[in-house]
Amino acid sequence: MSMVSPTSSTLPTLSVGSNGQVTVSNLVNNLDPTALVNALMTAASIPQTVLESQVASEQTALKAFQNMNTTLQALQTSAAGDAATNGLNLLSVASTDPSVSATATTAASPTSFAMQVTQTAQSQVSVTAAMATWPDSSGAITIVDSTGTATQITAASTSMADVASAINGSGLGVNAAVVAAGTDSSGNALYRLQLTSAQTGAAAAFQVDAGTSSAYSAGTATNMLAQPGAATISTAQDASVTLWPGTAAAQTTTSSTNTFTNLVQGITVTVSAPTSAPVTLTSTMDTANITSAASSLVSGVNTLLQYVTQQSAVATTSNTDGTTTNTPGPFTGNLLIQGVYQSLQSAVADPLGATGTVSPSKYGITLNQDGSLTFDQTTFQSALAADPAGTVAAIQQIASRVQTASAEASDPVTGSITTSIASKQTQISNDQSSVANWTTVLATKRKFLQAQYTALVTTLGQLQSEQSYLTQQINALYPSTTSGG
């Protein structure tokens, strides 16, 4: 039997037998409408797939821009600090006594001065006499501060635990702890209250009375710190130091804490014990921290330059067919990014000084052939030792230029990178809306195709039912060769 249609049994066939009889088979049985619809939808969804890929690429670029902008803003902040008046006026303070230490701000100047610690700051610590319960039957407690102001609080009961809880919860600057103190002659448990001022300094002194504030004012409340068996372990006092001791200029200064802020302009001193002799404090230029600041400034710019270079690189991948694919980076060919790169590079590498004739290499800063920057600490420190003011001024000039370049790119309103980020976010949002619209369009199209091909299968099914009739009609037109025709 010869075939005039594909030989696969899964396809519709038209066959002619040796007797001339025609047979039609598989006209509908193997028609798969779902596969047909899926194939058509795959083709129809290509624009959406391309758009989704575009959104992914845009999001990658957006992240790169955002990372750069964040780094630029941090660089601007640090550069602004370096460029500020006295921003690199960094000093360290040495002390001749380990019990006295000091730090200097940029407002300080190199100097040396003598001081003697008379006393350190203390909090008040007092202990009541032993008692079974609080003496005032109503649980009234009156706390009197150093100014004589009396404030009444009331405990939940006369138990020492409730009294301590009331004092601790009052916010009046006194902390209470219950201490076991044995038993009385009747075997009742006795307790003391240890009362401590929350702060140090003379202003933290307090008195605790049993009784109401009215009773205190009338003089009928009981001062619990003046009773037999009560004691003040340490009195509230300020720290006290004397500048230029033993001279006609001797001057005493007090502090409620052991820290004296701006004892000398820009210098804060902390003491931990009285001293038997004068202590000398000397502030000098902190070359280590100035070097670190300069190095950090150059390193911060260099990190950004390297990031731009990395994100501008074109990635090359090898395919299985022997070809290669080149994929540009988020910054590849971006003129805006190139402009920021050049501005930052120039801010560090351009000549310095009022006349713009001093090479940054004098201070250990060099521009390499690959566009990166190098900071040589040894060269910088030599320049700093030879010309402290000139070296600091040079670094501040670089810092000012870096601040300007960073601000122009990352300003929250007008920055070129910031503006570009906003534009990219808008574009991504629009493209994502388009992807969502495509989803709706494709769903409608799939529904239409499914209906169309379902109808086709129904129609072909009807034809299949007439297959025998079709065969008979064909055989009638072409009688069997065996009939002698």
Secondary structure by P-SEA (a helix, b strand, c coil): cccccccccccbbbbbccccbbbbccccccccaaaaaaaaaaaaaaaaaaaaaaaaaaaaaaaaaaaaaaaaaaaaaaaaaaaccccccbbbbbbcccccccccccccccccbbbbbcbbbbcbbbbbccccccccccbbbbbbccccbbbbbbcccccaaaaaaaaaaccccbbbbbbbccccccccbbbbbbbbbccccccccbbbbcccaaaaaacccccccccccccccccbbbbbbbcccccccbbbbbbcccccccccccbbbbbcccccbbbbbbbccaaaaaaaaaaaaaaaaaaaaaaaaaaabbbbbbccccbbbbbbccccccaaaaaaaaaaaaaccccccccccccccccccccccccbbbbbaaaaaaaaaacaaaaaaaaaaaaaaaaaaaaacccccccaaaaaaaaaaaaaaaaaaaaaaaaaaaaaaaaaaaaaaaaaaaaaaaaaaaaaaaaaaaaaacccccccc
